[in-house]
Amino acid sequence: MTEQPLRPGSRLRVWYRPMRSRDRSESHRVATPLELLFDLCFVVAVGQAATSLHHALAEGHAAHGVTSFATVFFAVWWGWLNFSWFASAFDTDDVPYRLATLVQIAGGLTVAASVPRAFDGDFRLMVIGYVLMRLAMVFQWLRAARSDRGCRPAALRYATGIAVVQVLWIAYLWLPEGVRLAAFVVFALLEMAVPVWAESRHGTTWHPHHIAERYGLFTLIVLGEVILSATNAIKEGAAEPGHVGALVSLAAAGLVLVFSMWWLYFDRPGHARLVRRPTMFTSMSWGYGHYFIFASVAAVGAGLEVAVAYDTGTLHDLGGVAAALPTTLPVAIFLLSVWLLHIGPTNECRPIAIGFPVTAVLVVAASFTPAPIHVAAVLAAALVALTVVATHGQPQP
């Protein structure tokens, strides 16, 4: 970070620095160790959500599992997103900033611990953790409003909007069961409306390359969580005699899927769209749209666990298609999301622009084949090969 200039004879107060906007064109802007710690702690909540989704799917409660996963994942994702964009614009890295961030991490870990309860319909602990995260952000925005006159209008709007919505989340605990889902949708939309309202007055100086790196790092961590979940499932399945060959084959297909997802996401620079079209709509759609990328990647881990259980014969109430869809549907959502956010339907490279949605449809259709995970892996790898061939010799965007 750029330190504040000192007057002759003054002493640097390392414990406190005025929270002022960082330079949007700052070179060599990278993630800090505190941001990396933030990501690692939040991925614990991602893992808990994927595990609970796996259990719900294995028990045949698909609708409840998917709905619970979507709501729980929103709490995790929204807490991570708000910290990341704020840090991109106002990372002072002093003692108050670090302490407020550690409070957010504590709130995220509380959310992680509450995931199993939330899947059972008890959201009390989750709301406590979530509100703790968000109130820490109110403190951060008030600091920014006090120190940075240029961003004060936006910072005060952020602080006000976040505080008001937290009152609604607390009231959520007393709502009747029958209206909670509708209330969640409304409150979540209000949360997402706060940045739109605040940034419309005066945009904050987030750094496009830094934001793209932060999103890429979180994608990597969630992909690692998928590998961990699938590895643990295969390890447990291998303890049963007679399934080693099938599990080795399934593990290979799962790895091909993960490797292909990594390739397709990072094939195009994440900051390209943010730099090419630096509008509020572009940044909001890109930032918000990653909910589907992160959630779908995490869900693939749960789907692979279901596939392992099916292949080892421990699932007796699910048919082949029902056991395949928890993997193929998230992969298809991932492909469509990357296509919309990184490629674009009007991309001048027509094979890629068409290849992503076509492959997504074929991956879902693979659910009806005798080896759905293997077919999906082959299709994903084929899309990777298509992107390599189609972009050969083209300059990077």
N, C-alpha and C positions, 0 to 999 in steps of 0.2 A: 504494500500500500504506500501511498505518497504521504509522508509525514508533514505535519504543519510546520512552517518555518518558525524558528525561535528568535526572540529578541535577545540582544546581547545581555548576558548575565542571567537570563532566565533558565529555569530547569524544566526539562521535559517531564510532564506528569504521565508516566507510562500507564497509569491505571485509568486514565480518562483522556479521551480526545473528542473534540466536537464532531458530531455526526453530520458530515456534509456529503453531498453527492460525489460519487467517483466519476472519473472521466470516461465517457462512453467509448472513446477511441483509444483508451489505454492499451499499450502493447504488452504482450506476454502475460495476459490476465489468465490465471489458472485457478483451479479449485484449491482451497486452503485445507490444512489438516482438520480444522474444526468442521468444515463442510463434509469432509470424508467421514469423520466420526458420526456426524448427523445421518448420513446415508446408511452407514452400517447399522446404526441403532434402529432406523426406520425399517430396514429390510427384515428385521425380526418380526415386526407387525405384518409385513407382506407374507412371510413364511407361515405365521399363525393363521392368516386368512386362507392361504392355499391349503393348509392342512385341514382346516374346518370344512372347506369346500369339498375336499376329497372324501371326508367322512360322510357328509350329507349326500353326495352322489352315490357312494358305495351302499348307503342305506336306502337308496331309491327315492330320496327327497330332492329331486332335481330343482323344481321350481323354488322351494324354500331355500335351498343351498345357493342358487344363483342370485336370488334377491338379497339374501344376507351378505353374500360375498360382495356384491355391487355396493351395498350401503357401507359395509365395513371398509372396503377399499377406498371409498371416497374420503373417509375420515383420515386415512393414512396419506393418501395422495395429496389432498388439499393442504394438510399441514406441511408436507414436504415442499409442495409447489410454492406456497407463500413465503417460506423461509428462503428458498433458493432465489426467487426474484428480488426479494428485499436485500439479501446479501449481495446480489450483483450490483445494486445501486448504492448501498450504504454500509459496506463492511468496514467498520472502524477498528475491529479487532482489539478493543480495549476491555477492561475488566467488566464494566456493566454489560457490554455487548456479549461477551463470552458467558456471563452468568445467565442472561436472558435466554441465550441459545441452549444452555444446559437445562434450563427449566423446560424449554420446548422438547428437548430430548426426553426428559423425565415424563412429560405428558405423552409423547409418542410411545414410550415403553409401557405406560399405563394403558394406552389404547391396545397395545399388543397383548397385554395380560388379560384384557377384557374380551378378546375376540371370541373364545368359546362361549362365554356368557351371552354375548350379543347374538350368536347363532341360535341360542335357546330363548331369545326374546328379552333378555335382561340387559338394558343399555345404560344402567346407572353408572357403572365404572367407566364405560367408554365415554360417556358425556363428560365425566369429571376430567379424564385425561385430555379429551379434545378441547374443552373449554380452557384448561390450563395452558395448552399450546397456544390457543388463540389470544388469550389475555396477555401472554408474553409478547405476542406480536403487537398488541395495542401499546404496550410500553415502548417497544422499539419505534413505532411510528410517531409516538409523542416526542421521543428524543429527536427524531429527524425533524419534526415540525419546529421544535425549539431551536435547533442549531442551523437549519438550512432554510433561509427565507424564500428562496426560489421554489422549493418543493413543499412549502408549508401548506398551501391549499390542498394539494393531493394527499399529503401526510395526515392532515386533520380529517379529511374525508375517509381515508382508510381506517383511522383509529375509531371514528364515530360509527362507521358501518359495521366493522368487526364487532365492536362492543354491543351494538343493538342486536345483531344476529345471535350473539352468545346468550342473550336473555331468552331468545326464542328457543335455543337448544335446551336450556334448563327447563323451560316450560314444557318442552317435548316429553319429559319424563312423566308428566301428569295427564297426558292426553290419553283418551280411550284407545284400546288396541286397534279398533277398526279404522281409525283415521291416521294412524302413525305413518303408514307408508306414504300416503298423500302429503302429510305434513313434512316428511323427510324430503320429498321432491321439491316442495315449495321452499323449505329452508335452505336446501342445497343450491337452488337457483338464486336465492338471495345472496348466499355466500359468493357465488360466482359473479353476481352483478356488482358487488362492491368494487373490485378492481376496475371494471368498466366505468363506473360512476366516478371513481377517484382519478383515473388516468385521463378522463375526458376534459378535466379542468387544466391539468398540467402534468404531462407525462414524466415519469421517473427515468433516470439515466441508467437503465440496465444495460449490460454489456452483451451483445449478441453472441460473440464467440464463447464467452464465459457461460452463458445460459445453455448454449448447445453442448458444451462440455459437461455441464452439470446433468443435463438430461441423458447424455450418452453414458455417463458413469453410473447413473441409477439404472439404466437399461442393462448394463453389464452386470450389476449386482443382482438384479432380478433374474437374469439368465443363469447366473451362478446358483441362485436358489432353486431354479428348475432342475439343474443338474444334481444338486444335493438331494432334493426330494425324490427324483427318479432313482438315484443310486441307493438311497435307503430302502426304497420299495423293492428294488431288485435284490438287495442284500437279504431282506426278509424272505422274499420269495425263493431265493436260492437255498434256503434252509430246508425247504421241502424237496424230497427226492423226486427225480424224474422231470424236473422243469428247467434244468440248467441250459439246455440247448435253446429252448424257446426264449428264455430270458436274455441270453446272450444276443440273440437275433433282435429282440425288442430293444435292448440297450443300444445296439448299433443304430437302429432306426431312430431312436430318441436322440442320440447324439447328432445324427445327420440333420434332424429337425432343428436342434438348438444351434448348430453351426450355421445352418442356412439362414435362420432368423438373424443371427449376429451379422452375417455377411450382407444381407439385404438391408438391414437398418443402417449399417455404417458405410455402405457402398457410396452413398452420396453425403457430402458434408452437411451436418445438421444446421449449421448457421447460414447456409446458402439462401434459403428462403427469407430468413430474418433480415439479412443484409440487402437482398435484392428488392424486397418490398417492405420497407420499415414503417408499416402502418400499424395502428392499434388493432385493426381487424386481423392482420396477419399474425401479429404476436399473440393475440388472444386465442385465435383458432389453433395455432401451432402449439401453444402451451397447454390449452385445455384438451386438445385432441389427443395428447399423449396419455390421457387417462385410459383410453382404449388400448394403447400400446402396452403400457405397464400392466394393466389388469389382464389382458389377454396372455401376455408372457407368463405372469404368475399362475394363471389358470391352466396353462399347458402343463406345468408341474403336477397339479392335481389330476389332470387328465391322464398323464403317463402313469401315475400311481394307480388309477382305476384300471388302466390297461394291463398293468402288471398283475393286479389282483384277479382280473378276468382270466388271464392266460394261466395263472396258477390254480384256477378252479375255486378260489375262495369267495367269488361272487356268484350266488345262485339265483338271484332275483333279477339280474340284468342280462338282456340279450346282447348279441354281438354289436348291433348298431348303437344301442344305448351305452355300451362300454366304450365305443369308439368316438362318439360325438363330443365327450368332454375334452378330447384332444384336438380333433379336427376342427370343431367350431372356433375355439380360441386361435388356432393357427390361421384360419381364414380371416378372422377379425383383425389379427395382427397384419396380415398381408394387405388388407383393404386400408387399414389405418396408415401404414407406411406409404402406400400408394397415394393416398390423399394428402399426406403431410410432407412427404419428401419428393415424390415423383410428379404427381399431378395428372389428371385425365387428359390435359392438352399438351403433355410433354412432347417435344419435337421428335424424340426417339420412339416411334410408334410401337415397335415390338415390346418395349418395356411398358409403355402406357397401357397397352392391351394385355400384356402378359400377367401383370399382377392380379387384376380382377378375374381373369379367366382361370388362373391357377387357384385362386381362392374358392371359386365354384367347384373346381375339380377336387380340391382337398375335401370339401364337405361331401361330395359324391363318393369319395373313397371310403366313407363310413359304411357303405353298403357292400364293400368287397370283403373277401375272406381274410385279407391281411391289411386292415385300414391304416395302421400306423406306418407300415412299411411303404405302402403306396403313397401316403402323404409325404413321407420323407423323400421318396424318389421325385415327386412333383416339386417339392421345395428346392431340391438340389438342381432340378432341371431349370427352374426359374433363375437360380444363381448363375447357371451356365449361360442362360439367355442374356442376362444382364452383362456378363463378361464379354460375350461375343458382340452384342449390340453396341456396347460403348467402347469397343476396342479402337484406339486412335482418336477418340473424342477428348477434348479438353475438359478438365474437371470444372464444375460450375463454381 
